[in-house]
Amino acid sequence: MPRPTPTVVRRLEKAARQAAKASYSPYSKFRVGAAILTGSGKVYTGTNVENASYGLCNCAERTAIFTAVAAGERTVRAVAVYTPTRAATSPCGACRQVINEFGPEALVISVCDGKNRIETTLDRLLPAAFGPRNLKG
């Protein structure tokens, strides 16, 4: 799958920053936004949604992916994540596993309020991942 152009990467980063504004994070006050580029070229966004029962919270990355899947998408080409921090934060383990389901070689971009950024691929963040390929006979 071709790497997104710098213009598309900037668009994803901007969409992730915008998505964070809709965050429902009354407990942590940690507003996270994500934007994903799908195989069809469409961009879907998501934000973190917290719950008083902390185990029921959902991360921005998974919210974006689940929204895309509900719209019929099945491929993730890139994920941009914004956190309101001085250093960029990469996706958590649960999000990495969900990204792997739909984009095992997806580009992952993490941006923040500082100059720091992370730009890598999912297979580097989650080497030797378990996924759909492992379940084929």
DSSP file (Angstrom, degrees, kcal/mol; ACC not computed):
  #  RESIDUE AA STRUCTURE BP1 BP2  ACC     N-H-->O    O-->H-N    N-H-->O    O-->H-N    TCO  KAPPA ALPHA  PHI   PSI    X-CA   Y-CA   Z-CA
    1    1 A M              0   0    0      0, 0.0    38,-0.0     0, 0.0     2,-0.0   0.000 360.0 360.0 360.0 132.5    0.0    0.0    0.0
    2    2 A P        -     0   0    0      0, 0.0     3,-0.1     0, 0.0     0, 0.0  -0.310 360.0-107.7 -68.0 146.3    1.5    3.4   -0.9
    3    3 A R        -     0   0    0      1,-0.1    75,-0.1   103,-0.1   103,-0.0  -0.474  41.5-103.4 -68.3 138.3    2.6    5.8    1.8
    4    4 A P        -     0   0    0      0, 0.0    -1,-0.1     0, 0.0    33,-0.0  -0.325  40.3-107.2 -61.8 146.9    0.3    8.8    2.2
    5    5 A T     >  -     0   0    0      1,-0.1     4,-2.5    -3,-0.1     5,-0.2  -0.267  29.2-105.9 -68.3 160.1    1.7   12.0    0.7
    6    6 A P  H  > S+     0   0    0      0, 0.0     4,-2.3     0, 0.0     5,-0.2   0.849 122.8  55.7 -56.2 -33.8    2.9   14.8    3.0
    7    7 A T  H  > S+     0   0    0      2,-0.2     4,-2.0     1,-0.2     5,-0.1   0.917 108.7  46.0 -64.7 -43.5   -0.2   16.7    2.3
    8    8 A V  H  > S+     0   0    0      2,-0.2     4,-2.4     1,-0.2    -1,-0.2   0.897 110.7  53.4 -66.8 -40.2   -2.4   13.8    3.4
    9    9 A V  H  X S+     0   0    0     -4,-2.5     4,-2.5     2,-0.2    -2,-0.2   0.930 109.5  48.2 -60.6 -45.3   -0.3   13.3    6.5
   10   10 A R  H  X S+     0   0    0     -4,-2.3     4,-2.4     1,-0.2    -1,-0.2   0.896 110.3  52.4 -61.7 -39.5   -0.8   17.0    7.4
   11   11 A R  H  X S+     0   0    0     -4,-2.0     4,-2.3     2,-0.2    -2,-0.2   0.904 110.1  48.3 -62.5 -41.4   -4.5   16.7    6.8
   12   12 A L  H  X S+     0   0    0     -4,-2.4     4,-2.5     2,-0.2    -2,-0.2   0.919 111.0  50.2 -64.6 -44.0   -4.6   13.7    9.2
   13   13 A E  H  X S+     0   0    0     -4,-2.5     4,-2.2     1,-0.2    -2,-0.2   0.920 111.8  47.8 -60.8 -43.9   -2.7   15.5   11.9
   14   14 A K  H  X S+     0   0    0     -4,-2.4     4,-2.2     1,-0.2    -1,-0.2   0.907 111.8  50.0 -63.3 -42.4   -5.0   18.5   11.6
   15   15 A A  H  X S+     0   0    0     -4,-2.3     4,-2.5     2,-0.2    -1,-0.2   0.879 109.5  51.5 -65.0 -38.0   -8.1   16.2   11.8
   16   16 A A  H  X S+     0   0    0     -4,-2.5     4,-1.6     2,-0.2    66,-0.2   0.914 110.0  48.9 -65.5 -42.8   -6.7   14.5   14.9
   17   17 A R  H  X S+     0   0    0     -4,-2.2     4,-0.5     1,-0.2    -2,-0.2   0.913 113.2  47.7 -61.5 -42.4   -6.1   17.8   16.6
   18   18 A Q  H >< S+     0   0    0     -4,-2.2     3,-1.2     1,-0.2     4,-0.3   0.903 107.4  55.8 -65.9 -41.4   -9.7   18.9   15.8
   19   19 A A  H >< S+     0   0    0     -4,-2.5     3,-1.9     1,-0.3    -1,-0.2   0.844  95.8  66.2 -60.9 -34.5  -11.2   15.6   17.0
   20   20 A A  H >< S+     0   0    0     -4,-1.6     3,-1.6     1,-0.3    -1,-0.3   0.774  87.3  69.7 -60.0 -25.7   -9.6   16.0   20.4
   21   21 A K  T << S+     0   0    0     -3,-1.2    -1,-0.3    -4,-0.5    -2,-0.2   0.752  97.0  52.0 -64.8 -23.3  -11.8   19.0   21.0
   22   22 A A  T <  S+     0   0    0     -3,-1.9    -1,-0.3    -4,-0.3    -2,-0.2   0.375  82.4 137.3 -93.0   3.8  -14.8   16.7   21.2
   23   23 A S    <   -     0   0    0     -3,-1.6     2,-0.8    -4,-0.2    26,-0.2  -0.144  48.8-147.9 -52.9 140.1  -13.2   14.4   23.8
   24   24 A Y  B     +a   49   0A   0     24,-2.2    26,-2.9     1,-0.1     3,-0.1  -0.849  46.1 138.8-107.9  91.3  -15.3   13.2   26.7
   25   25 A S     >  +     0   0    0     -2,-0.8     4,-1.7    24,-0.2     5,-0.1  -0.449   5.0 149.6-134.5  60.2  -12.6   13.1   29.4
   26   26 A P  T  4 S+     0   0    0      0, 0.0    -1,-0.1     0, 0.0    -3,-0.0   0.693  77.5  43.3 -69.1 -17.1  -14.0   14.4   32.6
   27   27 A Y  T  4 S+     0   0    0     -3,-0.1    -2,-0.1     3,-0.1    25,-0.0   0.904 126.6  23.2 -95.5 -51.2  -11.8   12.2   34.8
   28   28 A S  T  4 S-     0   0    0      2,-0.1     3,-0.1     1,-0.0    -3,-0.1   0.739  82.1-145.8 -88.0 -23.6   -8.4   12.4   33.2
   29   29 A K     <  +     0   0    0     -4,-1.7     2,-0.9     1,-0.2    -4,-0.0   0.725  55.3 136.8  61.0  21.4   -8.8   15.7   31.4
   30   30 A F        -     0   0    0     -5,-0.1     2,-0.6    53,-0.0    -1,-0.2  -0.817  41.7-160.0-103.4  92.4   -6.5   14.1   28.8
   31   31 A R        -     0   0    0     -2,-0.9     2,-0.4    -3,-0.1   -11,-0.1  -0.636  12.9-178.6 -81.4 117.4   -8.1   15.0   25.4
   32   32 A V        -     0   0    0     -2,-0.6    16,-1.4    51,-0.1     2,-0.3  -0.934   6.3-171.7-118.9 140.0   -6.9   12.7   22.7
   33   33 A G  E     -CD  47  82B   0     49,-1.9    49,-3.0    -2,-0.4     2,-0.3  -0.958   1.7-172.9-128.1 149.4   -7.9   12.8   19.0
   34   34 A A  E     -CD  46  81B   0     12,-2.5    12,-2.1    -2,-0.3     2,-0.4  -0.980   8.1-169.0-138.9 152.0   -7.2   10.4   16.2
   35   35 A A  E     -CD  45  80B   0     45,-2.2    45,-3.1    -2,-0.3     2,-0.4  -0.994  10.3-161.7-138.6 135.4   -7.7   10.4   12.4
   36   36 A I  E     -CD  44  79B   0      8,-2.9     8,-2.0    -2,-0.4     2,-0.6  -0.929  12.3-144.4-120.5 144.9   -7.4    7.4   10.2
   37   37 A L  E     -CD  43  78B   0     41,-2.6    40,-3.3    -2,-0.4    41,-1.5  -0.928  25.8-154.7-102.7 124.2   -6.9    7.1    6.5
   38   38 A T  E >   - D   0  76B   0      4,-2.6     3,-1.6    -2,-0.6    38,-0.2  -0.406  31.1 -99.3 -96.2 172.9   -8.7    4.1    5.0
   39   39 A G  T 3  S+     0   0    0     36,-1.7    37,-0.1     1,-0.3    -1,-0.1   0.784 122.9  56.4 -60.2 -28.9   -8.1    2.0    2.0
   40   40 A S  T 3  S-     0   0    0     35,-0.3    -1,-0.3     2,-0.1     3,-0.1   0.589 119.1-110.1 -79.5  -9.9  -10.8    3.9    0.1
   41   41 A G  S <  S+     0   0    0     -3,-1.6     2,-0.1     1,-0.4    -2,-0.1   0.371  75.2 133.1  95.5  -4.4   -9.0    7.2    0.8
   42   42 A K        -     0   0    0     -5,-0.1    -4,-2.6    26,-0.0     2,-0.4  -0.486  49.4-136.8 -80.0 152.5  -11.6    8.5    3.3
   43   43 A V  E     -C   37   0B   0     -6,-0.2     2,-0.4    -2,-0.1    -6,-0.2  -0.929  18.2-172.4-111.2 132.5  -10.6    9.9    6.7
   44   44 A Y  E     -C   36   0B   0     -8,-2.0    -8,-2.9    -2,-0.4     2,-0.3  -0.954   7.9-155.1-122.0 142.7  -12.5    9.0    9.9
   45   45 A T  E     +C   35   0B   0     -2,-0.4     2,-0.3   -10,-0.2   -10,-0.2  -0.771  12.7 175.8-116.4 162.7  -11.9   10.7   13.2
   46   46 A G  E     -C   34   0B   0    -12,-2.1   -12,-2.5    -2,-0.3     2,-0.3  -0.981  11.4-156.0-156.5 162.4  -12.4    9.7   16.8
   47   47 A T  E     -C   33   0B   0     -2,-0.3   -14,-0.2   -14,-0.2     2,-0.2  -0.914  35.8 -87.4-136.6 164.0  -11.8   10.9   20.3
   48   48 A N        -     0   0    0    -16,-1.4   -24,-2.2    -2,-0.3     2,-0.5  -0.507  35.6-160.7 -74.9 143.7  -11.4    9.3   23.7
   49   49 A V  B     -aB  24  58A   0      9,-2.7     9,-2.5    -2,-0.2   -24,-0.2  -0.969   8.8-159.7-128.2 113.2  -14.6    8.6   25.6
   50   50 A E        -     0   0    0    -26,-2.9     2,-0.3    -2,-0.5     4,-0.1  -0.448   3.5-161.3 -91.6 166.3  -14.2    8.0   29.3
   51   51 A N        -     0   0    0     -2,-0.1     6,-0.2     3,-0.1     5,-0.1  -0.989  32.8-118.2-144.8 146.7  -16.6    6.3   31.7
   52   52 A A  S    S+     0   0    0     -2,-0.3     2,-1.1     1,-0.2     3,-0.1   0.805 114.5  64.5 -57.7 -28.2  -16.9    6.4   35.5
   53   53 A S  S >  S-     0   0    0      1,-0.2     3,-3.2     3,-0.0    -1,-0.2  -0.801  88.5-155.1 -91.7  91.7  -16.2    2.7   35.3
   54   54 A Y  G >  S+     0   0    0     -2,-1.1     3,-1.8     1,-0.3    -1,-0.2   0.712  84.3  65.2 -48.7 -33.6  -12.7    3.3   34.0
   55   55 A G  G 3  S+     0   0    0      1,-0.3    -1,-0.3    -3,-0.1    -3,-0.1   0.661  95.1  61.4 -64.4 -14.6  -12.4   -0.1   32.3
   56   56 A L  G <  S+     0   0    0     -3,-3.2    -1,-0.3    -5,-0.1    -2,-0.2   0.291  77.9 118.5 -96.5  10.0  -15.1    0.9   29.9
   57   57 A C    <   -     0   0    0     -3,-1.8     2,-0.4    -6,-0.2    -7,-0.2  -0.323  52.2-146.7 -70.9 158.6  -13.3    3.8   28.4
   58   58 A N  B     -B   49   0A   0     -9,-2.5    -9,-2.7   -11,-0.0     2,-0.1  -0.997  10.5-128.3-131.4 134.2  -12.5    3.9   24.7
   59   59 A C     >  -     0   0    0     -2,-0.4     4,-2.2   -11,-0.2   -12,-0.2  -0.340  23.0-114.8 -77.1 159.2   -9.4    5.4   23.1
   60   60 A A  H  > S+     0   0    0      1,-0.2     4,-2.4     2,-0.2   -26,-0.2   0.882 113.4  54.5 -60.6 -41.6   -9.5    7.8   20.2
   61   61 A E  H  > S+     0   0    0      1,-0.2     4,-2.4     2,-0.2    -1,-0.2   0.927 110.8  44.3 -61.8 -45.9   -7.8    5.4   17.8
   62   62 A R  H  > S+     0   0    0      2,-0.2     4,-3.0     1,-0.2     5,-0.3   0.878 110.4  55.4 -68.8 -36.5  -10.3    2.7   18.4
   63   63 A T  H  X S+     0   0    0     -4,-2.2     4,-2.0     2,-0.2    -2,-0.2   0.938 110.6  45.9 -59.5 -45.6  -13.2    5.1   18.2
   64   64 A A  H  X S+     0   0    0     -4,-2.4     4,-2.2     2,-0.2    -2,-0.2   0.925 115.1  46.4 -63.4 -44.9  -12.0    6.2   14.7
   65   65 A I  H  X S+     0   0    0     -4,-2.4     4,-2.8     1,-0.2     5,-0.2   0.925 111.8  50.1 -66.0 -44.1  -11.4    2.7   13.5
   66   66 A F  H  X S+     0   0    0     -4,-3.0     4,-2.3     1,-0.2    -1,-0.2   0.878 110.2  51.6 -62.7 -36.7  -14.8    1.4   14.8
   67   67 A T  H  X S+     0   0    0     -4,-2.0     4,-1.0    -5,-0.3    -1,-0.2   0.920 111.2  47.5 -64.0 -43.6  -16.5    4.3   13.1
   68   68 A A  H ><>S+     0   0    0     -4,-2.2     5,-2.4     1,-0.2     3,-0.5   0.918 111.7  49.6 -63.8 -43.8  -14.8    3.4    9.8
   69   69 A V  H ><5S+     0   0    0     -4,-2.8     3,-1.8     1,-0.2    -1,-0.2   0.899 106.8  55.4 -62.9 -40.2  -15.6   -0.3   10.1
   70   70 A A  H 3<5S+     0   0    0     -4,-2.3    -1,-0.2     1,-0.3    -2,-0.2   0.768 105.6  53.8 -63.6 -24.0  -19.3    0.6   10.8
   71   71 A A  T <<5S-     0   0    0     -4,-1.0    -1,-0.3    -3,-0.5    -2,-0.2   0.401 130.0 -96.5 -89.8   2.1  -19.2    2.6    7.5
   72   72 A G  T < 5S+     0   0    0     -3,-1.8    -3,-0.2     1,-0.3    -2,-0.1   0.439  77.3 140.1 101.6   0.4  -18.0   -0.5    5.7
   73   73 A E      < +     0   0    0     -5,-2.4    -1,-0.3    -6,-0.2     3,-0.1  -0.456  21.9 173.4 -76.2 150.4  -14.2    0.2    5.6
   74   74 A R        +     0   0    0      1,-0.2     2,-0.4    -2,-0.1    -1,-0.1   0.377  56.0  68.2-135.6  -0.5  -11.8   -2.7    6.2
   75   75 A T        -     0   0    0     28,-0.1   -36,-1.7    -6,-0.0     2,-0.5  -0.987  54.8-161.9-130.3 131.1   -8.4   -1.3    5.6
   76   76 A V  E     +D   38   0B   0     26,-2.4   -38,-0.2    -2,-0.4    29,-0.2  -0.953  12.1 173.1-109.1 121.7   -6.4    1.3    7.6
   77   77 A R  E     +     0   0B   0    -40,-3.3    30,-2.4    -2,-0.5     2,-0.3   0.799  67.7   3.3 -93.5 -36.0   -3.5    2.9    5.8
   78   78 A A  E     -De  37 107B   0    -41,-1.5   -41,-2.6    28,-0.3     2,-0.4  -0.996  54.8-158.3-153.1 151.5   -2.5    5.5    8.3
   79   79 A V  E     -De  36 108B   0     28,-2.6    30,-3.2    -2,-0.3     2,-0.4  -0.999   6.4-166.1-132.6 128.4   -3.3    6.6   11.8
   80   80 A A  E     -De  35 109B   0    -45,-3.1   -45,-2.2    -2,-0.4     2,-0.4  -0.963   8.2-169.0-113.7 134.5   -2.6   10.1   13.3
   81   81 A V  E     -De  34 110B   0     28,-2.8    30,-3.1    -2,-0.4     2,-0.4  -0.983   4.1-163.5-125.7 131.2   -2.9   10.6   17.0
   82   82 A Y  E     +De  33 111B   0    -49,-3.0   -49,-1.9    -2,-0.4    30,-0.2  -0.951   8.3 179.9-113.8 132.8   -2.8   13.9   18.8
   83   83 A T        -     0   0    0     28,-1.9     2,-2.0    -2,-0.4    30,-0.4  -0.979  35.7-122.3-127.6 146.1   -2.2   14.3   22.6
   84   84 A P  S    S+     0   0    0      0, 0.0     2,-0.2     0, 0.0    28,-0.1  -0.317  76.4 109.4 -82.3  56.8   -2.1   17.5   24.6
   85   85 A T  S    S-     0   0    0     -2,-2.0    28,-2.3    26,-0.1    29,-0.9  -0.724  78.7-118.5-126.0 171.0    1.5   16.8   25.8
   86   86 A R  S    S+     0   0    0     -2,-0.2    30,-0.7    27,-0.2     2,-0.4   0.737 103.2  46.4 -83.3 -23.8    5.0   18.2   25.2
   87   87 A A  S    S-     0   0    0     28,-0.1    26,-0.1    27,-0.1    -1,-0.1  -0.937  97.0-105.3-118.1 142.8    6.2   14.8   23.9
   88   88 A A        -     0   0    0     -2,-0.4     2,-0.5    22,-0.2    24,-0.1  -0.309  30.8-146.9 -65.0 148.1    4.3   12.7   21.4
   89   89 A T        -     0   0    0     22,-0.3    22,-0.1    -8,-0.2    29,-0.1  -0.974   6.8-141.0-121.5 126.4    2.5    9.6   22.7
   90   90 A S        -     0   0    0     -2,-0.5    20,-0.0     1,-0.1    19,-0.0  -0.429  39.2 -78.7 -82.7 162.2    2.2    6.4   20.7
   91   91 A P        -     0   0    0      0, 0.0    -1,-0.1     0, 0.0    19,-0.0  -0.210  50.2-109.8 -59.2 147.8   -1.0    4.3   20.7
   92   92 A C     >  -     0   0    0     -3,-0.1     4,-2.4     1,-0.1     5,-0.2  -0.143  36.0 -95.9 -69.0 172.7   -1.6    2.0   23.7
   93   93 A G  H  > S+     0   0    0      1,-0.2     4,-2.2     2,-0.2     5,-0.2   0.886 123.7  52.0 -60.6 -42.3   -1.3   -1.8   23.3
   94   94 A A  H  > S+     0   0    0      1,-0.2     4,-1.9     2,-0.2    -1,-0.2   0.915 111.8  47.1 -62.6 -42.1   -5.1   -2.3   22.8
   95   95 A C  H  > S+     0   0    0      1,-0.2     4,-3.0     2,-0.2     5,-0.2   0.894 109.0  54.4 -67.3 -38.9   -5.1    0.3   20.0
   96   96 A R  H  X S+     0   0    0     -4,-2.4     4,-2.3     1,-0.2    -1,-0.2   0.910 108.5  49.6 -59.5 -41.4   -2.1   -1.2   18.4
   97   97 A Q  H  X S+     0   0    0     -4,-2.2     4,-1.3     2,-0.2    -1,-0.2   0.903 112.2  46.8 -66.3 -40.1   -3.8   -4.6   18.3
   98   98 A V  H  X S+     0   0    0     -4,-1.9     4,-0.9     2,-0.2     3,-0.2   0.902 111.3  51.2 -69.3 -40.3   -7.0   -3.1   16.8
   99   99 A I  H >X S+     0   0    0     -4,-3.0     4,-2.8     1,-0.2     3,-0.9   0.920 106.4  56.9 -60.0 -41.3   -4.9   -1.2   14.2
  100  100 A N  H 3< S+     0   0    0     -4,-2.3    -1,-0.2     1,-0.2    -2,-0.2   0.843  97.5  62.2 -57.9 -35.3   -3.2   -4.5   13.4
  101  101 A E  H 3< S+     0   0    0     -4,-1.3    -1,-0.2    -3,-0.2    -2,-0.2   0.861 122.7  18.5 -59.0 -36.0   -6.5   -6.1   12.6
  102  102 A F  H << S+     0   0    0     -4,-0.9   -26,-2.4    -3,-0.9    -2,-0.2   0.549 139.6  22.9-115.7 -12.2   -7.1   -3.6    9.7
  103  103 A G    ><  +     0   0    0     -4,-2.8     3,-2.4   -28,-0.2    19,-0.2  -0.363  55.3 170.4-155.8  68.3   -3.7   -2.2    8.9
  104  104 A P  T 3  S+     0   0    0      0, 0.0    19,-0.3     0, 0.0    22,-0.1   0.701  91.3  33.7 -59.8 -19.2   -0.7   -4.4   10.0
  105  105 A E  T 3  S+     0   0    0    -29,-0.2    -5,-0.1    17,-0.2   -28,-0.0   0.108  90.1 145.5-118.5  20.5    1.7   -2.1    8.1
  106  106 A A    <   -     0   0    0     -3,-2.4    16,-2.6    -7,-0.1     2,-0.3  -0.197  54.9-111.9 -60.9 147.4   -0.2    1.2    8.6
  107  107 A L  E     -eF  78 121B   0    -30,-2.4   -28,-2.6    14,-0.2     2,-0.5  -0.657  32.0-157.1 -74.8 134.2    1.8    4.4    9.1
  108  108 A V  E     -eF  79 120B   0     12,-3.2    12,-2.4    -2,-0.3     2,-0.5  -0.975  11.1-176.4-120.8 122.0    1.4    5.7   12.6
  109  109 A I  E     -eF  80 119B   0    -30,-3.2   -28,-2.8    -2,-0.5     2,-0.5  -0.970   4.1-170.1-120.2 127.4    2.0    9.4   13.3
  110  110 A S  E     +eF  81 118B   0      8,-2.9     8,-2.2    -2,-0.5     2,-0.3  -0.978  10.4 175.4-120.1 127.3    1.8   10.8   16.8
  111  111 A V  E     +eF  82 117B   0    -30,-3.1   -28,-1.9    -2,-0.5   -22,-0.3  -0.839   1.7 174.5-126.7 164.7    1.8   14.6   17.3
  112  112 A C        -     0   0    0      4,-0.5   -26,-0.2     2,-0.5   -24,-0.1  -0.735  51.1 -77.4-149.4-167.4    1.5   16.8   20.4
  113  113 A D  S    S+     0   0    0    -28,-2.3   -27,-0.2   -30,-0.4     2,-0.1   0.633 110.5  63.0 -80.6 -14.3    1.7   20.4   21.6
  114  114 A G  S    S-     0   0    0    -29,-0.9    -2,-0.5     2,-0.2   -27,-0.1  -0.243 101.9 -97.6 -95.3-170.9    5.5   20.4   21.4
  115  115 A K  S    S+     0   0    0    -29,-0.1   -28,-0.1    -2,-0.1   -29,-0.1   0.642  88.5 107.9 -84.0 -15.8    7.8   19.9   18.4
  116  116 A N        +     0   0    0    -30,-0.7    -4,-0.5    -5,-0.0     2,-0.3  -0.317  43.6 169.9 -64.4 142.9    8.3   16.2   19.2
  117  117 A R  E     -F  111   0B   0     -6,-0.1     2,-0.5   -29,-0.1    -6,-0.2  -0.986  25.9-144.2-150.3 155.2    6.6   13.7   16.8
  118  118 A I  E     +F  110   0B   0     -8,-2.2    -8,-2.9    -2,-0.3     2,-0.4  -0.987  18.0 175.5-120.2 130.5    6.7   10.0   16.2
  119  119 A E  E     +F  109   0B   0     -2,-0.5     2,-0.2   -10,-0.2   -10,-0.2  -0.923  27.8 119.0-137.6 112.1    6.4    8.6   12.7
  120  120 A T  E     -F  108   0B   0    -12,-2.4   -12,-3.2    -2,-0.4     2,-0.3  -0.762  57.4 -90.2-150.8-169.7    6.7    4.9   12.3
  121  121 A T  E >>  -F  107   0B   0    -14,-0.3     4,-1.5    -2,-0.2     3,-1.1  -0.853  30.0-118.3-116.6 157.1    4.8    1.8   11.1
  122  122 A L  H 3> S+     0   0    0    -16,-2.6     4,-2.7    -2,-0.3   -17,-0.2   0.888 112.0  61.3 -61.6 -39.1    2.6   -0.4   13.1
  123  123 A D  H 34 S+     0   0    0    -19,-0.3    -1,-0.3     1,-0.2     5,-0.2   0.752 106.0  48.8 -63.2 -20.5    4.7   -3.5   12.5
  124  124 A R  H <4 S+     0   0    0     -3,-1.1    -1,-0.2     1,-0.1    -2,-0.2   0.823 114.0  45.0 -81.6 -34.7    7.6   -1.6   14.2
  125  125 A L  H  < S+     0   0    0     -4,-1.5    -2,-0.2     1,-0.2    -3,-0.1   0.774 128.2  27.6 -76.9 -26.6    5.3   -0.7   17.2
  126  126 A L  S >< S-     0   0    0     -4,-2.7     3,-0.8    -5,-0.2    -1,-0.2  -0.573  82.1-172.8-136.4  70.2    3.9   -4.2   17.4
  127  127 A P  T 3  S+     0   0    0      0, 0.0    -3,-0.1     0, 0.0    -4,-0.1  -0.314  71.6  12.2 -66.9 149.2    6.4   -6.7   16.1
  128  128 A A  T 3  S-     0   0    0     -5,-0.2    -5,-0.0     1,-0.1     0, 0.0   0.855  92.1-175.1  54.5  39.8    5.3  -10.4   15.7
  129  129 A A    <   -     0   0    0     -3,-0.8     2,-0.5   -25,-0.1    -1,-0.1  -0.271  26.1-123.5 -67.0 149.1    1.7   -9.4   16.2
  130  130 A F        +     0   0    0      3,-0.1    -1,-0.1     4,-0.0   -30,-0.1  -0.807  53.4 133.2 -88.2 132.2   -1.1  -11.9   16.5
  131  131 A G    >>  -     0   0    0     -2,-0.5     3,-1.7   -30,-0.0     4,-0.5  -0.857  67.5 -52.6-160.2-165.8   -3.8  -11.1   13.9
  132  132 A P  G >4 S+     0   0    0      0, 0.0     3,-1.2     0, 0.0     4,-0.4   0.811 122.9  62.4 -54.5 -34.7   -6.1  -12.5   11.1
  133  133 A R  G >4 S+     0   0    0      1,-0.3     3,-0.8     2,-0.2    -3,-0.1   0.809  97.1  59.0 -63.5 -28.5   -3.2  -14.2    9.3
  134  134 A N  G <4 S+     0   0    0     -3,-1.7    -1,-0.3     1,-0.2    -4,-0.0   0.697 101.3  55.4 -72.8 -18.2   -2.6  -16.4   12.3
  135  135 A L  G << S+     0   0    0     -3,-1.2     2,-0.4    -4,-0.5    -1,-0.2   0.480  81.2 104.5 -95.5  -3.2   -6.1  -17.8   12.2
  136  136 A K    <         0   0    0     -3,-0.8    -3,-0.0    -4,-0.4     0, 0.0  -0.665 360.0 360.0 -82.7 132.2   -6.0  -19.0    8.6
  137  137 A G              0   0    0     -2,-0.4    -1,-0.1     0, 0.0    -3,-0.0   0.444 360.0 360.0 -64.8 360.0   -5.6  -22.7    8.3
